Amino acid sequence: MKFSIPQTTSTSIEGFVVKKAQSSNAALVLNFIKQLAVYEKMIEDVVATEESLRNWLFGDKSFAHVVIGEYKSTPVGFALFFTNFSTFLGRPGIFLEDLFILPEYRGKGFGKTLLAFLAKLAVDNDFGRVEWSVLNWNQPAIDVYKAIGAKPMDEWTIFRLSDTNMVDVGKLL
């Protein structure tokens, strides 16, 4: 789904802006992804490259969007998201795949501000919701999410097919 993401958005935090990422930001985005993976103890799972990010985020086949949070012109975090669709609401929504703020910049409201940006983007486009997943052990993030009014979906379990699982299931056709 096509919708407009502002190139730069000022925020209520002085010196903090949200910028739409460009192809030239692929290395920065990959760096944020790797730092997030270290935090989540999943660095061995990162196979993304600058080239794959340029292709799938910024090329003709782009399937997701990225915004970068900058504080006083220094990139301090990012959010990667894409649209989804709620059959029950009959409306699109936003799925936040990743949100990361550098450790030395946490606690300043930058993560909440990136979430506020996505919430406003959803409202401005008449979307039905913003959703994301969080690791069960990531209590600091859970506390932030609950503090802004997000509700955990405890009755839902995420399932995943990947790699050879997808190939095997695809062979059922």
N, C-alpha and C positions, 0 to 999 in steps of 0.2 A: 504494500500500500504506500502510495506517495503522500507525504505530508511535508510541510515546511518546518525546518529547524532553523532558528535564527543563527546567523554567523557568530554573533557575540551577544551575550545577555549580561547586563549588570545585575548585581544582587544586593541584598540588604547588608552584606558584610563588606565594609570598606576595603577596597583593593582586591576583592575576589570577583572574578568574572567566569562565566561558562562560555566556552567556545566550541563551535562545531569543528570536529577534527577533519583534517584534510589528508590526502594521500601522503603528503610530505611528513605527516605525523606517525607513519607506520612504525618506525623504530621506537618512538616514545610509547606508543600504545603497547607494543610487544614488551617493552621494559616494565610497564605497569602490570601487564598480564603475568610476567615472570615473578615480579615481587609479590603479587597476590597469591600465586601458586606456592611460593616459599612460605608465606603466612599460613596458607591452608594445608601445608605439608603435602603438596601435590606437584612439586616442580618436575618430577619425572614424567608427568602426564602432558606437559607442554610440548607440543610438536609444531605449533604455529610458527611461521616465519614472517619476516617483513613482506616478502612477496605474496604469501597466502593472504595476509591481512589487506594488502593493497588490492588484491584481486576480489576478495569476498566482502570487504567493507567499503571500498572506494571505486571499484571498477564497474563495468557494465553489469556484472552479476551481483551487485551489492545486495546483501540480505539483512544487514544490521547497520546500526548507526552508533557513532561514538561522539561523546562530548568530553572536553578536557576542562577541568577546573584549574584556573590559574590564580595564584595569589601574588600580587605585586609583580606580574609578568613571569612568575616561576610556575611551571606545571607541577601541581601537587596531587592530582588525582584524576580519575576518569570514570565514566559510566558507559557501558556498552549495552545496547538494548535493541529490540526489534518489535514489530507489531505481531499480535496474535489476534484471535477472534473468539468471542464468547457466544456460543450458540444459544445459551439461556438468555443473555442480554440482547442478542442480535446486533452486537456492536463490536468494533475492534477494541483492542487494548494494547498496553505496552508490557512487554516482559523484559525486566531488567536482568540481564545475564550476569554482569559483573559490575561492582562498584568498589573502588579502591582509593584510599587516601594514604599518602606516605605517612609512616609512623610519626615522624616529627611534626606533622601538621594535623594530627588527630585531636579531637576535643575542642576544635575551634568553630565547629558548625558547618564545615565544608561538605561533609557527607550528607547532612540533612539538607543543605542547600542544593546539592545535586538531585536528591530525591524530590525536593520542591520544584526544581526545574522540570523533572519528568511528570510530576503531578499536574503542573500548569500546562505542559505540552499536551497531556491527555485531555484535560478540560477544554483547552482551546480548540482541539480537534474533535470534540464530542465523543471521545472514547469512553468506554465503560469502566475501566479499571487499570491499575498498575500492579503488577505481581512480580515476585522474585522468590528465590530460594535462599536459605541460609543454613550453614552447617549447624547441627544441633549443639556443638560445643562452643560456638562463637557467641558467648553470652554478651560481650560488649556490643556487638551488632544487634543482637536480639533486643537488648535494652533500649537502644536508640530507636529501633523500629517500633517497639511498643510505645515509647514516649511520644512518637508523632501520630499515634492512633492506628498503626497498621495492626491487622489481626492475623494471628497464626492460623494456618489451615491444617490443624492437627489431624483431622480425619482423612487427609489425602496422603498418599504415598507416591513418590516419583518413581517411575520405571524408566529404564533406558536400554535401548539396543545400540550397540556400536561395533565397529570393526567386523570381525567374523560373524558376530551374532546377526548383524544386518544382512550379510551375504547369505547366511544359512536360512534365515527367515524368508528372504527374497526368493530363494530357490523353491519355496513352497508353491509359487505360482506355476 
